[in-house]
Amino acid sequence: MPGGIIYKGRHLMNLDTQIQITGNREVLTECCKKILEFNDIMVKVRTWDLTVMIWGSDLKVNDYNASGIYVCGKIQSVELTENG
């Protein structure tokens, strides 16, 4: 588990990225700051600490609000990259 003041502060403020995948049809990414790219085969979002790329087909963003983004369609893969 990572340590340090920054990690503890993010954790206390509930800014840690949480991703819930339901089968191959739904992805909920919480603590989403910004949608970077979006089309029917790829959704790319930035959270406080990660860039999340969701690949698939017939992708749709059903909900985007302060708590996160909800993507549905046929999910093929989810890629995570640390923001530097």
OpenMM code with the backbone's topology and positions (N, CA, C; nanometers):
from openmm import Vec3, app, unit

residues = "MET PRO GLY GLY ILE ILE TYR LYS GLY ARG HIS LEU MET ASN LEU ASP THR GLN ILE GLN ILE THR GLY ASN ARG GLU VAL LEU THR GLU CYS CYS LYS LYS ILE LEU GLU PHE ASN ASP ILE MET VAL LYS VAL ARG THR TRP ASP LEU THR VAL MET ILE TRP GLY SER ASP LEU LYS VAL ASN ASP TYR ASN ALA SER GLY ILE TYR VAL CYS GLY LYS ILE GLN SER VAL GLU LEU THR GLU ASN GLY".split()
positions = [
    Vec3(0.0849, -0.1178, 0.0000),
    Vec3(0.0000, 0.0000, 0.0000),
    Vec3(0.0893, 0.1239, 0.0000),
    Vec3(0.0608, 0.2200, -0.0885),
    Vec3(0.1445, 0.3390, -0.0938),
    Vec3(0.1324, 0.4198, 0.0344),
    Vec3(0.2370, 0.4931, 0.0658),
    Vec3(0.2349, 0.5743, 0.1862),
    Vec3(0.2520, 0.7206, 0.1522),
    Vec3(0.2699, 0.8000, 0.2517),
    Vec3(0.2954, 0.9411, 0.2316),
    Vec3(0.1738, 1.0270, 0.2578),
    Vec3(0.2017, 1.1541, 0.2755),
    Vec3(0.0984, 1.2508, 0.3100),
    Vec3(-0.0012, 1.2697, 0.1962),
    Vec3(0.0466, 1.2738, 0.0709),
    Vec3(-0.0442, 1.2959, -0.0417),
    Vec3(-0.1445, 1.1821, -0.0523),
    Vec3(-0.0961, 1.0586, -0.0429),
    Vec3(-0.1862, 0.9436, -0.0500),
    Vec3(-0.2893, 0.9484, 0.0619),
    Vec3(-0.2463, 0.9758, 0.1844),
    Vec3(-0.3380, 0.9791, 0.2979),
    Vec3(-0.4407, 1.0905, 0.2823),
    Vec3(-0.3990, 1.2038, 0.2291),
    Vec3(-0.4914, 1.3148, 0.2064),
    Vec3(-0.5964, 1.2814, 0.1021),
    Vec3(-0.5541, 1.2209, -0.0093),
    Vec3(-0.6495, 1.1788, -0.1130),
    Vec3(-0.7476, 1.0778, -0.0566),
    Vec3(-0.6965, 0.9850, 0.0238),
    Vec3(-0.7821, 0.8813, 0.0818),
    Vec3(-0.8853, 0.9430, 0.1771),
    Vec3(-0.8423, 1.0357, 0.2613),
    Vec3(-0.9338, 1.0992, 0.3558),
    Vec3(-1.0397, 1.1839, 0.2851),
    Vec3(-1.0034, 1.2453, 0.1721),
    Vec3(-1.0975, 1.3275, 0.0966),
    Vec3(-1.1771, 1.2454, -0.0043),
    Vec3(-1.1584, 1.1136, -0.0042),
    Vec3(-1.2270, 1.0208, -0.0943),
    Vec3(-1.1999, 1.0549, -0.2407),
    Vec3(-1.0725, 1.0808, -0.2745),
    Vec3(-1.0337, 1.1114, -0.4118),
    Vec3(-0.9652, 0.9936, -0.4798),
    Vec3(-0.9581, 0.8802, -0.4142),
    Vec3(-0.9002, 0.7616, -0.4763),
    Vec3(-0.9911, 0.7143, -0.5892),
    Vec3(-0.9309, 0.6727, -0.6985),
    Vec3(-1.0067, 0.6218, -0.8114),
    Vec3(-1.0664, 0.4861, -0.7761),
    Vec3(-1.1943, 0.4717, -0.8026),
    Vec3(-1.2617, 0.3442, -0.7833),
    Vec3(-1.3283, 0.3070, -0.9149),
    Vec3(-1.3038, 0.1843, -0.9590),
    Vec3(-1.3594, 0.1374, -1.0859),
    Vec3(-1.4381, 0.0106, -1.0587),
    Vec3(-1.5615, 0.0087, -1.1056),
    Vec3(-1.6468, -0.1097, -1.0922),
    Vec3(-1.6810, -0.1591, -1.2320),
    Vec3(-1.6477, -0.2838, -1.2599),
    Vec3(-1.6764, -0.3455, -1.3893),
    Vec3(-1.7822, -0.4519, -1.3674),
    Vec3(-1.8919, -0.4434, -1.4414),
    Vec3(-1.9994, -0.5416, -1.4320),
    Vec3(-2.0040, -0.6192, -1.5625),
    Vec3(-1.9574, -0.7445, -1.5568),
    Vec3(-1.9521, -0.8273, -1.6772),
    Vec3(-1.8705, -0.7596, -1.7854),
    Vec3(-1.9178, -0.7693, -1.9081),
    Vec3(-1.8513, -0.6979, -2.0171),
    Vec3(-1.9443, -0.5908, -2.0730),
    Vec3(-2.0357, -0.5395, -1.9880),
    Vec3(-2.1360, -0.4437, -2.0344),
    Vec3(-2.1317, -0.3075, -1.9661),
    Vec3(-2.0707, -0.2951, -1.8501),
    Vec3(-2.0761, -0.1698, -1.7757),
    Vec3(-1.9451, -0.1412, -1.7038),
    Vec3(-1.9049, -0.0135, -1.7041),
    Vec3(-1.7901, 0.0320, -1.6254),
    Vec3(-1.8292, 0.1627, -1.5575),
    Vec3(-1.8135, 0.1660, -1.4263),
    Vec3(-1.8351, 0.2875, -1.3489),
    Vec3(-1.7004, 0.3320, -1.2947),
    Vec3(-1.6577, 0.4527, -1.3312),
    Vec3(-1.5322, 0.5091, -1.2827),
    Vec3(-1.5661, 0.6279, -1.1946),
    Vec3(-1.5333, 0.6173, -1.0658),
    Vec3(-1.5631, 0.7252, -0.9725),
    Vec3(-1.4458, 0.8211, -0.9623),
    Vec3(-1.4735, 0.9419, -0.9163),
    Vec3(-1.3741, 1.0497, -0.9025),
    Vec3(-1.3189, 1.0933, -1.0382),
    Vec3(-1.4027, 1.0947, -1.1383),
    Vec3(-1.3631, 1.1362, -1.2726),
    Vec3(-1.3575, 1.2890, -1.2790),
    Vec3(-1.2443, 1.3420, -1.3271),
    Vec3(-1.2282, 1.4869, -1.3387),
    Vec3(-1.2689, 1.5384, -1.4760),
    Vec3(-1.2393, 1.4582, -1.5814),
    Vec3(-1.2565, 1.5113, -1.7162),
    Vec3(-1.2663, 1.3975, -1.8167),
    Vec3(-1.3535, 1.4138, -1.9167),
    Vec3(-1.3565, 1.3227, -2.0312),
    Vec3(-1.2562, 1.3766, -2.1326),
    Vec3(-1.1532, 1.2980, -2.1643),
    Vec3(-1.0502, 1.3416, -2.2582),
    Vec3(-1.0867, 1.3086, -2.4025),
    Vec3(-1.1436, 1.1914, -2.4260),
    Vec3(-1.1876, 1.1487, -2.5593),
    Vec3(-1.3084, 1.0594, -2.5434),
    Vec3(-1.3950, 1.0598, -2.6459),
    Vec3(-1.5132, 0.9748, -2.6398),
    Vec3(-1.5628, 0.9474, -2.7808),
    Vec3(-1.5777, 0.8203, -2.8133),
    Vec3(-1.6455, 0.7792, -2.9359),
    Vec3(-1.7061, 0.6415, -2.9103),
    Vec3(-1.7558, 0.5755, -3.0139),
    Vec3(-1.8277, 0.4499, -2.9904),
    Vec3(-1.7370, 0.3294, -2.9649),
    Vec3(-1.6028, 0.3461, -2.9781),
    Vec3(-1.5123, 0.2339, -2.9511),
    Vec3(-1.4149, 0.2614, -2.8357),
    Vec3(-1.4067, 0.3882, -2.7893),
    Vec3(-1.3113, 0.4207, -2.6833),
    Vec3(-1.3597, 0.5408, -2.6022),
    Vec3(-1.3480, 0.5285, -2.4700),
    Vec3(-1.3739, 0.6404, -2.3793),
    Vec3(-1.2489, 0.6564, -2.2938),
    Vec3(-1.1944, 0.7782, -2.2916),
    Vec3(-1.0729, 0.8068, -2.2150),
    Vec3(-1.1041, 0.9170, -2.1160),
    Vec3(-1.0850, 0.8872, -1.9867),
    Vec3(-1.1150, 0.9838, -1.8809),
    Vec3(-0.9954, 1.0001, -1.7886),
    Vec3(-0.9904, 1.1159, -1.7237),
    Vec3(-0.8844, 1.1448, -1.6266),
    Vec3(-0.9488, 1.1523, -1.4885),
    Vec3(-0.8848, 1.0818, -1.3942),
    Vec3(-0.9231, 1.0927, -1.2546),
    Vec3(-0.8103, 1.1671, -1.1844),
    Vec3(-0.8149, 1.1744, -1.0528),
    Vec3(-0.7098, 1.2463, -0.9811),
    Vec3(-0.5735, 1.1831, -0.9997),
    Vec3(-0.5685, 1.0499, -1.0097),
    Vec3(-0.4387, 0.9833, -1.0155),
    Vec3(-0.4176, 0.8949, -1.1370),
    Vec3(-0.5218, 0.8689, -1.2162),
    Vec3(-0.5109, 0.7772, -1.3298),
    Vec3(-0.5758, 0.8336, -1.4547),
    Vec3(-0.5301, 0.7839, -1.5691),
    Vec3(-0.6032, 0.7986, -1.6944),
    Vec3(-0.6591, 0.6611, -1.7253),
    Vec3(-0.7903, 0.6552, -1.7488),
    Vec3(-0.8605, 0.5296, -1.7711),
    Vec3(-0.9103, 0.5277, -1.9149),
    Vec3(-0.8710, 0.4236, -1.9898),
    Vec3(-0.9189, 0.4057, -2.1270),
    Vec3(-1.0049, 0.2809, -2.1310),
    Vec3(-1.1273, 0.2964, -2.1778),
    Vec3(-1.2219, 0.1867, -2.1897),
    Vec3(-1.2410, 0.1600, -2.3378),
    Vec3(-1.2097, 0.0379, -2.3818),
    Vec3(-1.2193, -0.0020, -2.5214),
    Vec3(-1.3349, -0.0994, -2.5389),
    Vec3(-1.4040, -0.0899, -2.6522),
    Vec3(-1.5130, -0.1820, -2.6795),
    Vec3(-1.5871, -0.1417, -2.8055),
    Vec3(-1.7140, -0.1732, -2.8107),
    Vec3(-1.7978, -0.1347, -2.9244),
    Vec3(-1.9334, -0.0869, -2.8733),
    Vec3(-1.9946, 0.0004, -2.9500),
    Vec3(-2.1242, 0.0600, -2.9131),
    Vec3(-2.1201, 0.1235, -2.7745),
    Vec3(-2.0076, 0.1894, -2.7414),
    Vec3(-1.9937, 0.2511, -2.6088),
    Vec3(-2.0789, 0.3771, -2.5996),
    Vec3(-2.1413, 0.3928, -2.4853),
    Vec3(-2.2232, 0.5106, -2.4581),
    Vec3(-2.1947, 0.5567, -2.3154),
    Vec3(-2.1940, 0.6877, -2.2963),
    Vec3(-2.1827, 0.7446, -2.1623),
    Vec3(-2.3252, 0.7716, -2.1160),
    Vec3(-2.3707, 0.6934, -2.0186),
    Vec3(-2.5076, 0.7079, -1.9693),
    Vec3(-2.5198, 0.8124, -1.8607),
    Vec3(-2.4133, 0.8370, -1.7872),
    Vec3(-2.4206, 0.9333, -1.6780),
    Vec3(-2.2814, 0.9888, -1.6531),
    Vec3(-2.2726, 1.1202, -1.6409),
    Vec3(-2.1462, 1.1847, -1.6044),
    Vec3(-2.1808, 1.2941, -1.5055),
    Vec3(-2.1293, 1.2803, -1.3848),
    Vec3(-2.1565, 1.3807, -1.2825),
    Vec3(-2.0349, 1.3930, -1.1918),
    Vec3(-2.0485, 1.4670, -1.0857),
    Vec3(-1.9348, 1.4928, -0.9969),
    Vec3(-1.8791, 1.3659, -0.9343),
    Vec3(-1.9608, 1.2621, -0.9214),
    Vec3(-1.9117, 1.1411, -0.8566),
    Vec3(-1.8477, 1.0430, -0.9537),
    Vec3(-1.8736, 1.0546, -1.0832),
    Vec3(-1.8096, 0.9625, -1.1754),
    Vec3(-1.8743, 0.9569, -1.3118),
    Vec3(-1.8314, 0.8573, -1.3892),
    Vec3(-1.8815, 0.8382, -1.5238),
    Vec3(-1.9229, 0.6923, -1.5401),
    Vec3(-2.0366, 0.6718, -1.6057),
    Vec3(-2.0933, 0.5399, -1.6254),
    Vec3(-2.0928, 0.5116, -1.7755),
    Vec3(-2.0168, 0.4096, -1.8174),
    Vec3(-2.0042, 0.3734, -1.9586),
    Vec3(-2.0656, 0.2356, -1.9792),
    Vec3(-2.1489, 0.2224, -2.0817),
    Vec3(-2.2048, 0.0915, -2.1118),
    Vec3(-2.1837, 0.0618, -2.2598),
    Vec3(-2.1922, -0.0642, -2.2951),
    Vec3(-2.1692, -0.1139, -2.4302),
    Vec3(-2.1040, -0.2502, -2.4180),
    Vec3(-2.0378, -0.2940, -2.5223),
    Vec3(-1.9639, -0.4201, -2.5162),
    Vec3(-1.8189, -0.3876, -2.4819),
    Vec3(-1.7813, -0.4069, -2.3559),
    Vec3(-1.6491, -0.3721, -2.3058),
    Vec3(-1.5501, -0.4831, -2.3432),
    Vec3(-1.4377, -0.4427, -2.4043),
    Vec3(-1.3339, -0.5400, -2.4398),
    Vec3(-1.2131, -0.5302, -2.3487),
    Vec3(-1.1769, -0.4071, -2.3071),
    Vec3(-1.0628, -0.3921, -2.2174),
    Vec3(-1.0691, -0.2577, -2.1470),
    Vec3(-0.9999, -0.2530, -2.0329),
    Vec3(-0.9863, -0.1305, -1.9553),
    Vec3(-0.8376, -0.1143, -1.9264),
    Vec3(-0.7817, 0.0016, -1.9663),
    Vec3(-0.6391, 0.0292, -1.9454),
    Vec3(-0.6242, 0.1415, -1.8425),
    Vec3(-0.5285, 0.1242, -1.7534),
    Vec3(-0.5005, 0.2230, -1.6502),
    Vec3(-0.3586, 0.2748, -1.6651),
    Vec3(-0.3415, 0.4064, -1.6636),
    Vec3(-0.2110, 0.4691, -1.6707),
    Vec3(-0.2019, 0.5732, -1.5601),
    Vec3(-0.0922, 0.5711, -1.4844),
    Vec3(-0.0743, 0.6704, -1.3798),
    Vec3(-0.0496, 0.8065, -1.4416),
    Vec3(-0.1142, 0.9093, -1.3852),
    Vec3(-0.0890, 1.0469, -1.4282),
    Vec3(0.0438, 1.0909, -1.3708),
    Vec3(0.1250, 1.1515, -1.4520),
    Vec3(0.2583, 1.1904, -1.4062),
    Vec3(0.2733, 1.3309, -1.3932),
] * unit.nanometer
topology = app.Topology()
chain = topology.addChain("A")
for resn in residues:
    res = topology.addResidue(resn, chain)
    for name in ("N", "CA", "C"):
        topology.addAtom(name, app.Element.getBySymbol(name[0]), res)
